[in-house]
Structure formats: structure tokens, C-alpha cells
Amino acid sequence: MMSEWPLLSLLIWLPMLGAVLVAALGERSPKLVRPLALGIALAVFALSLSLYAGFDTTTAAMQFQEKAVWIGAFNIHYHLGIDGLSLPLILLTTLIGGLIIVAGWRIEDRPHLYLASFLLLQGLMVGVFSALDALLFYVFFEAMLVPMFLIIGIWGGPNRIYATVKFFLFTFFGSVFMLVALLWLYLQSGSFAVADLHQLPIALDAQILVFLAFLIAFAVKVPMWPVHTWLPDAHVEAPTGGSVVLAAVMLKIGGYGLVRFALPITPDAAAALDWLVIGLSLVAIAYIGFVALAQSDMKKLIAYSSISHMGFVTLGLFLAFAIARNTGDVAGAGLGISGGMVQMVSHGFISGAMFLAVGVLYDRVHSREISSYGGVANTMPWFAMFAVLFFMANSGLPGTSGFVGEFMVILAAFQASFWFAFVAATSLLLGAAYSLWLVKRVFYGEVASSAVAGLKDLTGREWALMVILAAFVLGVGVWPFPLIEVMEVSVAELVEHIMQSKLP
């Protein structure tokens, strides 16, 4: 379905061109930088809402498509389009992008370059979620490294260079495998079109190699255990906005890549190796939950929590094959994928909110150590209300978005194996343990120090951030239907596709 208006191109290039404008005006008109960046971010979010308003939930076909020849000699196209799997992630990206601009309002160190970096990153992330040409996807995927490298490397903490280089090396290492896989697929099919690669017959041995290449690339991005070690360092050293965009959106690109590439291009290999992904996911859910429980740095605790919760995403995506083998129920197989997709969106809201909450405290006390706090609820009661809500949502509290996706994945896990569900359910206990332990030590009890005694409650800007994120966390938790409805038909089509063998 071709689009009359280039909405997707506008969502990609408007923030990127805006980044150039903000960076150029920074030295000449510094007072215009923040309002201009916010205006661009709000315009992009409004445009993304028009995607939702015009989206047809009854079809799995790609919508709002744009296509033009890019490199004709190699059959490479500038081809964009979205379905029910990519639309929610684009909406999440544009929402978080606006919130990050507001959160960075008080940045004093080269604010024009700081805000421009986030606008550039936002456009590239939308490009990843809407690219229908594999090489175009790869270009956007790799280009995201540049602004994120700058965000952590320039505005990060004392060990920012170490964290930045580690982040770059891990991600670049994984993406090399993806590039090799895409080039091999091009040589077999003569096309980089994602739709053509979905239909390409591939022998099982070759499928396994291609699948493993995709798995390595996207596992680093998720990140899955044991290639997760870059994430805590990146979060600890990143500025608040960097931590928010990293947790809320960039980690989701790994899950999206598995859905868009690994599963539909190599379904036979995915079915043969589902035990590997399920095993790694369960290790992440359980083991990393214990690691989070041992942390004394709030950012590190949330970082390890993210790894554990993203384990639900990869678990849900690969339960489909075990459910189909055990029950023959294709609808049941779709439950895990739907749960994984809901978990991605939910985790975007919750993790972003938790990092913003830590940023509020850090701006005032300049410490991330849990031991530096105590009794914050006595001096910042409104802030404490929001922060406790977000940490409880992180533990899967019913009525919040954190419950919905995990509940769906656990239900699907029961259809695959009781033990899968049992191990996955430990996340609810561990999540409650480390979340409540942090809440008790930071927010409750007696005021622990003069720094805490002097804290001022939320500013108007911080109020806006907390209210918006709380509304989405509670809205999806109470009424997840609009989100599930958008992706339902696309999930069903994906399940039907991956259940068909592609062996020649």
C-alpha cells in the first residue's frame, strides 16, 4: 500500500535536518536552541500520531510505503513501510524523543550539540523501524552508533570513554555478522528487499549459519546474556537522556531485528535452535535478576533489571515453535510473540521513567548510590509517588503495563513447558525484591542526610515528564487493547509464515 504523503520520510528526515539546524544555530542564537529542538520533536510526534490515525488494523500488508531506486546497479532501494509490528515502536520512539528534549532542558555544556545528537538519533531509529530494504536497514542500524557514541563520550561520566568504546565495539562486532548474512542472502536472491528475503528458499545448513549471524547481531543489541556486559557500563556513564533513549528504544531494535529478519528469513533454523534462545532468555530472566538484587548503584540496578525484563521479549518470540510442537495451536504460538511485543513497548515506558526518576535525584544530590539516600518521600512526596509507581510497574504490578506483557509471555510459556513458565515467573519475585529493596532504602524511613533534608519537590518540567509517563504506564496496564489490536493481524501473519518450511 503506497502512501500519498511521505510521512515516514518526514519522520526520518525532519529530526535529522532539525539536528543540523539546531547545531548550526547553537553558537549564534543559543536562546533559540531549546525551543527549536522541542518544536521539532513535538512536530515529529504529531506526525507519528497521524500514522496511528490512518493505520488499517485489519491487514498485515505494509502500509505508508515509499519506494525509490537508490543504487540501481545492485537493486538497492530507498523503501519504507510499516506494519503492526513497527508502528508501536515508532510511536514509542517519537514520544521518548520529545521527553528527552524536555529532560535535557537544563544542560549547559554545548546544549545545541546535545539536543542535535538526540534529534539525529531519533530520525535514525525511526529509519530502522520503517526500512523495508535490508541494506537501508543496515545503514540506519550502523549510523545510530555515531550520535550515541557522542552522547556518552562527551556528556557522560568519569569513565565515559571506556563505556563508549565498549558499547561501540560490542555493537559493531555483532553488526559485522549481520552484514555478511545480508550479502550472502543478496547473492542468492539478487535483492535486498526484505519481502524477497522472506520468501527465499534456503537449505537448513545455510539457514542455521544465517540465523546465528542475525542472532549474534541482535543479541548484542537486546542485550542477551552473555553479551550484555556493555549495557551497565553504558548506562552508568551516560547522561540521563542517553540512559533513557538507550533503555526505552535502542534495546528494542534487537527484538525488532529478530522479528523482522531472523524469524521470517530462517524459520527452520529458528525452530531447530529455539532451545538455545529460550535457554539464554531464561538465564537472563533469573540470573540477571539476582545480579540486580546485589547492586548499590541505582543506574546499574535498573540496567541489570532491563536485561532481565528484555529476556521476556526473546523468550516470548521463540516460544512459538515449542507451543506449536506441543499443542499444534498456532494461536497459542502467537500469544508469546504478542507478549514479547507488548513487553518491548511497556519496558520502553517503564525503563525510561525509572532513569528519568534517577536523573531527578542525581541533579539534586549528584549521587547514584542508594546509600546516599533515605527518607526522600518526606521531602519530595509527589516525586516519591511517581517513582514508587514506576518501580512497582517494573516488578510487574497488576494494573500497570509491566504486568501485561510478562503475563502474556508466562501464559504462553505454560503451553510450551511448565519449567519455562516456572523459571520465567521467578522474575516477578526477583523484580519485586530488588524494586522494593530500592524503594525502601531510598524513599522511606528517616531523612538520612542534610542533602536529602534540603531536597525540593518536582519542578513544572519534571511534573510534565512524570505525568506523561505515568499515564502511559497505567493506560497500557488498564487498557492494553489499542496496542494489541494494532499488532494482532501482523503477529498472526508472522506466525503463519514461520510455521511454513522454507527448505528447498
Secondary structure, DSSP 8 states (H G I E B T S, - for coil): -B-SS-HHHHHHHHHHHHHHHHHHHTTT-HHHHHHHHHHHHHHHHHHHHHHHHT--TT--S-EEEEEEEEEGGGTEEEEEEE-TTTHHHHHHHHHHHHHHHHHTTT--SSHHHHHHHHHHHHHHHHHHHHB-BHHHHHHHHHHTHHHHHHHHHHHS-TTHHHHHHHHHHHHHHHHHHHHHHHHHHHHHHS--BHHHHHH----HHHHHHHHHHHHHHHHHHTT-TTS-THHHHHHHHS-HHHHHHIIIIIHHHHHHHIIIIIHHHSHHHHHHTHHHHHHHHHHHHHHHHHHHHT--BHHHHHHHHHHHHHHHHHHHHHHHHHHHHHH--HHHHHHHHHHHHHHHHHHHHHHHHHHHHHHHHHHHH---BGGG---HHHH-HHHHHHHHHHHHHHTT-TTSHHHHHHHHHHHHHHHH-HHHHHHHHHHHHHHHHHHHHHHHHHHSSS--SHHHHT-----HHHHHHHHHHHHHHHHHHH--HHHHHHHHHHHHHHHHHHTS----
